[in-house]
Amino acid sequence: MAPIPRLRDYVGPAILSYGFRPFFLLGSIYAGLAVLAWLPMFYGELEVSTLFSPRDWHIHEMLYGYLPAVVTGFLLTAIPNWTGRLPLQGKPLLVLVVAWILGRLAVTGSAWIGWLPAAVIDLSFLLLVAGAAGREIVFGKNWRNLKVLIAVALLFGGNAMFHLEAYMHGAADYGIRLGIAATILLVMLIGGRIVPSFTRNWLVRENPGRLPAAFGQFDIASMVCAGAALLAWISVPHGAVTGAALIASGALQAVRLARWAGYRTCRDRLVLILHVGYAFVPLGFLLVGMASLGLLPAAAGIHAWTGGAIGTMTLAVMSRSSLGHTGRPLKASRSLQAVYALIVLSALARICASLHPAWSLGLLHVAGLAWAAAFLGFALAYWRLLTQPRFGR
């Protein structure tokens, strides 16, 4: 990202001085706590007052709970750099934070307030985010980045569909696939920008030699193919055409990742983890494609995308962005490297739990506890950094 724009004079809690601060902190805490609650819910040892089934509550709060918080933190931090405008601070930022918190409470307590009020409260957050982001992009005349609003709109649509399906049919289906597909598109879009950029910057400075390939026709073709495959998967998740399209997209995304020279970044964990996280994108396409052909359980590929690509990439982006935007050196501490190891362990354990049913009980516990430890570990390690003024001010 470009350097941070000059901040307006701000008097108030440091946590409300920039969008990444509250949303990265709250999103990571919620990601960990929600999974710790999910484990006893899964085994029938805990009940919450939600109209969603336990499975749907878990999926919803991962896709449309913690994830939009992290996406919002990223957008509110990146957009000022894209547009040159001042960032959202203070009371306007607090409104978004409160809207997100109310959404979590409404969904979890929907049995008390009813499905429609819960849906309206929950959906209002993404509407506010889209409005705030769109306003800044338009006023900043940064037209090329309007495309990020498409992903926000898809998340909104998927969330609305999720609520409707759960109410009308007792379980969500299309809303789940739409949410996953929208997020994977966002990972490919943002990842395709930041992974090769950060890799190039580090290699030029620290390890001269082969550099990441520049964005070109191959990247566009791979994205178009992936978008078409995801659309087919949303509409018709099983079948030869869908499976072949997903597997082909996985191969193209694997080649795309290989073109970014990630193997040359092992000495910088902040860069390396971006490549590791993105590697779960083609893996997910391959596994979901094989599931579409009836060769594997669908959960394996879905968790490669959600636990692997989404979980790893969100932690990678949160940690790097938080360091850079608070004036700290861009170096991965031992605690942060442990967080990275835990999230990769969680993803691999969850994938293997789907592929090896005999070991699923133990692996599910490993996956859930490692996920919670990774996100709560990030929150603990970055608490002071996110709640105190920028270093050097």
C-alpha positions as CSV (number, residue, x, y, z in Angstrom):
1,M,0.0,0.0,0.0
2,A,1.0,3.6,-0.4
3,P,1.9,5.7,2.6
4,I,-0.9,6.6,5.0
5,P,-2.5,10.0,4.2
6,R,-2.1,12.7,6.8
7,L,-4.6,12.3,9.6
8,R,-7.0,15.1,10.7
9,D,-6.6,16.3,14.2
10,Y,-8.2,13.6,16.3
11,V,-9.0,13.6,20.0
12,G,-10.4,10.4,21.3
13,P,-9.6,6.7,21.9
14,A,-6.8,5.5,19.7
15,I,-8.8,2.5,18.7
16,L,-11.2,4.7,16.8
17,S,-8.5,6.6,15.0
18,Y,-8.3,4.2,12.0
19,G,-10.6,1.5,10.7
20,F,-8.3,-1.4,11.0
21,R,-7.9,-0.9,14.8
22,P,-11.4,-1.8,16.1
23,F,-12.3,-4.2,13.3
24,F,-9.1,-6.3,13.3
25,L,-9.2,-6.5,17.1
26,L,-12.9,-7.3,17.5
27,G,-13.0,-9.6,14.4
28,S,-10.1,-11.7,15.6
29,I,-11.5,-12.0,19.1
30,Y,-14.9,-13.0,17.7
31,A,-13.4,-15.5,15.3
32,G,-11.7,-17.3,18.2
33,L,-14.6,-17.2,20.7
34,A,-17.2,-18.2,18.1
35,V,-15.3,-21.4,17.3
36,L,-14.8,-22.1,21.0
37,A,-18.6,-21.9,21.3
38,W,-19.2,-23.9,18.2
39,L,-17.3,-27.0,19.5
40,P,-19.7,-27.7,22.4
41,M,-22.7,-26.7,20.2
42,F,-21.6,-29.3,17.7
43,Y,-21.7,-32.0,20.4
44,G,-25.0,-30.8,21.8
45,E,-23.5,-29.5,25.1
46,L,-24.4,-25.9,24.5
47,E,-27.4,-24.1,23.2
48,V,-27.8,-20.5,22.1
49,S,-31.1,-18.6,21.4
50,T,-30.7,-18.5,17.7
51,L,-33.2,-19.6,15.0
52,F,-30.3,-21.0,13.0
53,S,-29.4,-24.6,13.3
54,P,-26.0,-25.1,15.1
55,R,-24.3,-25.8,11.8
56,D,-25.8,-22.7,10.1
57,W,-25.0,-20.4,13.1
58,H,-21.4,-21.5,12.9
59,I,-21.1,-21.0,9.2
60,H,-23.0,-17.7,9.3
61,E,-20.8,-16.2,12.0
62,M,-17.7,-17.2,10.2
63,L,-18.8,-16.0,6.7
64,Y,-21.0,-13.1,7.7
65,G,-19.7,-12.3,11.2
66,Y,-16.0,-12.2,11.7
67,L,-15.1,-12.0,8.0
68,P,-17.0,-8.8,7.2
69,A,-15.3,-7.2,10.2
70,V,-11.8,-8.0,8.8
71,V,-12.8,-7.0,5.3
72,T,-14.2,-3.7,6.6
73,G,-10.9,-3.0,8.5
74,F,-9.0,-3.6,5.4
75,L,-11.2,-1.5,3.2
76,L,-11.3,1.5,5.6
77,T,-7.5,1.3,5.7
78,A,-6.8,0.8,2.0
79,I,-9.3,3.3,0.6
80,P,-7.6,6.4,2.0
81,N,-4.4,5.2,0.4
82,W,-6.2,4.6,-2.9
83,T,-8.0,7.9,-2.9
84,G,-5.8,10.3,-0.9
85,R,-8.7,11.2,1.3
86,L,-8.7,11.2,5.1
87,P,-9.8,8.0,6.8
88,L,-13.0,7.4,8.7
89,Q,-12.5,8.2,12.4
90,G,-14.3,8.8,15.7
91,K,-18.1,8.8,15.8
92,P,-18.7,7.7,12.1
93,L,-16.3,4.7,12.7
94,L,-18.0,4.0,16.0
95,V,-21.4,3.8,14.2
96,L,-20.0,1.0,12.1
97,V,-18.5,-0.8,15.0
98,V,-21.8,-0.7,17.0
99,A,-23.7,-1.9,13.9
100,W,-21.4,-4.9,13.6
101,I,-21.8,-5.8,17.3
102,L,-25.6,-5.4,17.1
103,G,-25.6,-7.8,14.2
104,R,-23.8,-10.5,16.1
105,L,-26.1,-10.1,19.1
106,A,-29.2,-10.1,16.8
107,V,-28.2,-13.3,15.0
108,T,-27.3,-15.1,18.2
109,G,-30.5,-14.0,19.9
110,S,-32.8,-14.3,16.9
111,A,-35.1,-16.7,18.8
112,W,-36.0,-13.8,21.1
113,I,-36.4,-11.0,18.6
114,G,-37.6,-12.9,15.5
115,W,-35.9,-13.7,12.2
116,L,-36.8,-10.5,10.3
117,P,-35.6,-8.0,12.9
118,A,-32.4,-10.1,13.3
119,A,-31.9,-10.1,9.5
120,V,-32.5,-6.4,9.2
121,I,-30.1,-5.5,12.0
122,D,-27.4,-7.9,10.7
123,L,-27.7,-6.8,7.0
124,S,-27.5,-3.1,8.0
125,F,-23.8,-3.4,8.7
126,L,-22.8,-4.4,5.2
127,L,-25.1,-1.7,3.8
128,L,-23.3,1.0,5.9
129,V,-19.9,-0.4,4.9
130,A,-20.8,-0.3,1.2
131,G,-22.1,3.3,1.6
132,A,-19.0,4.5,3.5
133,A,-16.6,2.8,1.1
134,G,-18.5,3.9,-2.0
135,R,-18.7,7.5,-0.9
136,E,-14.9,7.7,-0.4
137,I,-14.1,6.0,-3.7
138,V,-16.5,8.2,-5.7
139,F,-15.5,11.4,-4.0
140,G,-11.9,10.5,-4.5
141,K,-12.6,9.7,-8.1
142,N,-10.8,6.4,-7.7
143,W,-13.1,4.6,-10.2
144,R,-10.9,1.5,-10.8
145,N,-11.3,0.4,-7.2
146,L,-15.1,0.5,-7.3
147,K,-14.9,-3.2,-8.2
148,V,-14.2,-4.0,-4.5
149,L,-17.7,-3.0,-3.8
150,I,-18.9,-5.9,-6.0
151,A,-17.5,-8.3,-3.4
152,V,-19.2,-6.3,-0.6
153,A,-22.5,-6.4,-2.6
154,L,-22.1,-10.2,-3.1
155,L,-21.5,-10.7,0.6
156,F,-24.7,-8.6,1.3
157,G,-26.6,-10.7,-1.2
158,G,-25.3,-13.9,0.2
159,N,-26.2,-12.9,3.8
160,A,-29.7,-11.9,2.8
161,M,-30.2,-15.2,1.0
162,F,-28.8,-17.0,4.0
163,H,-31.4,-15.5,6.3
164,L,-34.3,-16.2,3.8
165,E,-33.2,-19.8,3.2
166,A,-32.9,-20.5,6.9
167,Y,-36.3,-19.0,7.6
168,M,-38.1,-20.6,4.7
169,H,-36.4,-24.0,4.5
170,G,-34.8,-24.5,7.9
171,A,-31.2,-24.5,6.5
172,A,-29.1,-22.3,4.2
173,D,-27.5,-23.6,1.0
174,Y,-27.2,-21.1,-1.7
175,G,-26.3,-18.4,0.8
176,I,-23.4,-20.4,2.0
177,R,-22.0,-21.1,-1.4
178,L,-22.5,-17.5,-2.5
179,G,-20.7,-16.2,0.6
180,I,-17.8,-18.5,0.1
181,A,-17.5,-17.8,-3.6
182,A,-17.6,-14.0,-3.0
183,T,-14.9,-14.2,-0.5
184,I,-12.6,-16.4,-2.6
185,L,-13.1,-13.9,-5.4
186,L,-12.0,-11.1,-3.0
187,V,-9.0,-13.2,-2.0
188,M,-8.0,-13.6,-5.6
189,L,-8.6,-10.0,-6.4
190,I,-6.8,-8.4,-3.4
191,G,-4.3,-11.3,-3.1
192,G,-3.4,-10.8,-6.8
193,R,-2.5,-7.2,-6.0
194,I,-0.7,-7.5,-2.7
195,V,1.1,-10.8,-2.8
196,P,3.2,-10.1,-5.9
197,S,3.6,-6.5,-4.9
198,F,5.0,-7.2,-1.4
199,T,7.0,-10.1,-2.8
200,R,8.6,-7.8,-5.4
201,N,9.4,-5.1,-2.9
202,W,11.1,-7.6,-0.5
203,L,13.1,-9.4,-3.2
204,V,14.4,-6.2,-4.8
205,R,15.7,-5.1,-1.4
206,E,16.8,-8.4,0.1
207,N,17.2,-11.2,-2.5
208,P,17.9,-10.0,-6.0
209,G,17.0,-12.4,-8.8
210,R,13.8,-13.7,-10.2
211,L,10.8,-11.4,-9.5
212,P,7.1,-12.0,-9.6
213,A,5.5,-11.9,-13.0
214,A,3.7,-8.7,-13.8
215,F,-0.1,-8.7,-13.9
216,G,-1.2,-9.5,-17.4
217,Q,-3.5,-11.5,-19.7
218,F,-2.9,-14.7,-17.9
219,D,-4.1,-13.3,-14.6
220,I,-7.2,-11.9,-16.2
221,A,-8.0,-15.3,-17.9
222,S,-7.4,-17.2,-14.7
223,M,-9.8,-14.8,-12.8
224,V,-12.5,-15.1,-15.5
225,C,-12.2,-18.9,-15.5
226,A,-12.4,-19.0,-11.6
227,G,-15.4,-16.6,-11.6
228,A,-17.3,-18.8,-14.1
229,A,-16.4,-22.0,-12.2
230,L,-17.6,-20.4,-8.9
231,L,-20.8,-19.3,-10.5
232,A,-21.4,-22.9,-11.8
233,W,-20.7,-24.2,-8.3
234,I,-23.2,-21.8,-6.7
235,S,-25.9,-22.8,-9.2
236,V,-25.2,-26.5,-9.7
237,P,-22.6,-27.8,-7.2
238,H,-22.6,-31.4,-8.5
239,G,-21.9,-32.5,-12.0
240,A,-19.1,-33.1,-14.6
241,V,-19.1,-29.6,-16.0
242,T,-18.9,-27.9,-12.7
243,G,-16.2,-30.3,-11.5
244,A,-14.1,-29.9,-14.6
245,A,-14.4,-26.1,-14.4
246,L,-13.3,-26.0,-10.8
247,I,-10.4,-28.3,-11.3
248,A,-9.2,-26.3,-14.4
249,S,-9.5,-23.1,-12.3
250,G,-7.5,-24.7,-9.6
251,A,-4.7,-25.5,-12.0
252,L,-4.7,-21.9,-13.4
253,Q,-4.6,-20.5,-9.9
254,A,-1.7,-22.8,-9.0
255,V,0.2,-21.5,-12.0
256,R,-0.6,-18.0,-11.1
257,L,0.8,-18.5,-7.6
258,A,3.9,-20.1,-9.0
259,R,4.6,-17.0,-11.1
260,W,4.9,-14.9,-8.0
261,A,8.3,-16.5,-6.9
262,G,7.1,-17.3,-3.4
263,Y,9.8,-20.0,-2.9
264,R,12.3,-17.1,-2.7
265,T,10.7,-15.4,0.3
266,C,11.3,-18.0,3.1
267,R,13.4,-15.6,5.1
268,D,10.5,-13.1,5.5
269,R,7.6,-14.8,7.2
270,L,5.3,-11.8,6.6
271,V,5.7,-12.3,2.9
272,L,5.9,-16.1,2.9
273,I,2.6,-16.5,4.8
274,L,0.8,-14.6,2.0
275,H,1.9,-17.3,-0.5
276,V,1.0,-20.1,1.9
277,G,-2.5,-18.6,2.4
278,Y,-3.0,-18.2,-1.3
279,A,-2.0,-21.8,-1.9
280,F,-5.2,-22.9,-0.3
281,V,-7.1,-21.2,-3.1
282,P,-6.1,-23.6,-5.9
283,L,-6.2,-26.5,-3.3
284,G,-9.8,-25.6,-2.6
285,F,-10.7,-25.5,-6.3
286,L,-9.2,-28.9,-6.8
287,L,-10.9,-30.5,-3.8
288,V,-14.3,-28.9,-4.4
289,G,-14.0,-29.9,-8.0
290,M,-13.3,-33.5,-7.1
291,A,-16.3,-33.3,-4.7
292,S,-18.5,-32.1,-7.6
293,L,-17.5,-35.3,-9.4
294,G,-18.4,-37.4,-6.4
295,L,-14.8,-38.4,-5.6
296,L,-14.4,-36.6,-2.2
297,P,-16.5,-35.1,0.6
298,A,-17.5,-31.5,-0.2
299,A,-16.3,-30.4,3.3
300,A,-12.6,-31.0,2.5
301,G,-12.5,-28.3,-0.3
302,I,-14.8,-25.9,1.5
303,H,-12.6,-25.9,4.5
304,A,-9.5,-25.5,2.3
305,W,-11.1,-22.3,1.2
306,T,-12.6,-21.1,4.5
307,G,-10.2,-22.4,7.1
308,G,-7.2,-22.3,4.8
309,A,-7.4,-19.4,2.3
310,I,-9.7,-17.1,4.2
311,G,-8.4,-17.8,7.7
312,T,-4.7,-17.6,6.7
313,M,-5.0,-14.6,4.4
314,T,-7.0,-12.6,7.0
315,L,-4.4,-13.2,9.7
316,A,-1.6,-12.4,7.2
317,V,-3.2,-9.2,6.1
318,M,-4.2,-8.1,9.6
319,S,-0.8,-8.6,11.0
320,R,1.1,-6.9,8.2
321,S,-1.3,-4.0,7.9
322,S,-1.3,-3.4,11.6
323,L,2.4,-3.2,11.8
324,G,2.8,-0.9,8.8
325,H,0.0,1.5,9.8
326,T,1.2,1.8,13.4
327,G,4.8,2.6,12.5
328,R,6.3,-0.7,13.6
329,P,9.0,-2.6,11.7
330,L,7.6,-5.1,9.2
331,K,9.0,-8.2,11.0
332,A,7.2,-11.3,12.2
333,S,7.8,-11.8,15.9
334,R,8.0,-15.3,17.3
335,S,4.5,-15.0,18.7
336,L,3.2,-14.0,15.3
337,Q,5.0,-16.9,13.6
338,A,3.3,-19.2,16.1
339,V,-0.1,-17.7,15.1
340,Y,0.8,-18.4,11.5
341,A,1.7,-22.0,12.3
342,L,-1.5,-22.5,14.3
343,I,-3.8,-21.3,11.5
344,V,-2.1,-23.5,8.9
345,L,-2.3,-26.5,11.4
346,S,-6.0,-25.7,11.9
347,A,-6.7,-25.7,8.1
348,L,-4.8,-28.9,7.5
349,A,-6.4,-30.7,10.4
350,R,-9.9,-29.7,9.3
351,I,-9.3,-30.8,5.7
352,C,-7.9,-34.1,6.9
353,A,-10.9,-34.6,9.3
354,S,-13.1,-34.5,6.2
355,L,-11.0,-36.9,4.2
356,H,-10.4,-39.4,7.1
357,P,-13.7,-39.9,9.0
358,A,-12.1,-42.4,11.4
359,W,-9.9,-39.6,12.8
360,S,-12.5,-36.9,12.5
361,L,-13.3,-36.5,16.2
362,G,-9.7,-35.8,17.3
363,L,-8.9,-33.7,14.2
364,L,-12.0,-31.5,14.7
365,H,-10.8,-30.7,18.1
366,V,-7.3,-29.9,16.9
367,A,-8.7,-27.7,14.1
368,G,-11.1,-25.8,16.3
369,L,-8.6,-25.2,19.2
370,A,-5.8,-24.3,16.8
371,W,-8.1,-21.8,15.0
372,A,-9.2,-20.2,18.3
373,A,-5.6,-20.1,19.6
374,A,-4.4,-18.4,16.3
375,F,-7.1,-15.6,16.4
376,L,-7.1,-15.1,20.1
377,G,-3.3,-15.2,20.0
378,F,-3.3,-12.5,17.4
379,A,-5.6,-10.4,19.5
380,L,-3.4,-10.8,22.6
381,A,-0.2,-10.1,20.7
382,Y,-1.6,-7.0,19.0
383,W,-3.9,-5.6,21.7
384,R,-1.6,-2.8,22.7
385,L,-0.6,-2.1,19.2
386,L,-4.2,-1.7,18.1
387,T,-5.4,0.3,21.1
388,Q,-2.5,2.7,21.6
389,P,-1.5,5.8,19.5
390,R,0.7,5.3,16.4
391,F,4.3,4.8,17.2
392,G,6.3,8.0,17.0
393,R,3.4,10.3,17.4
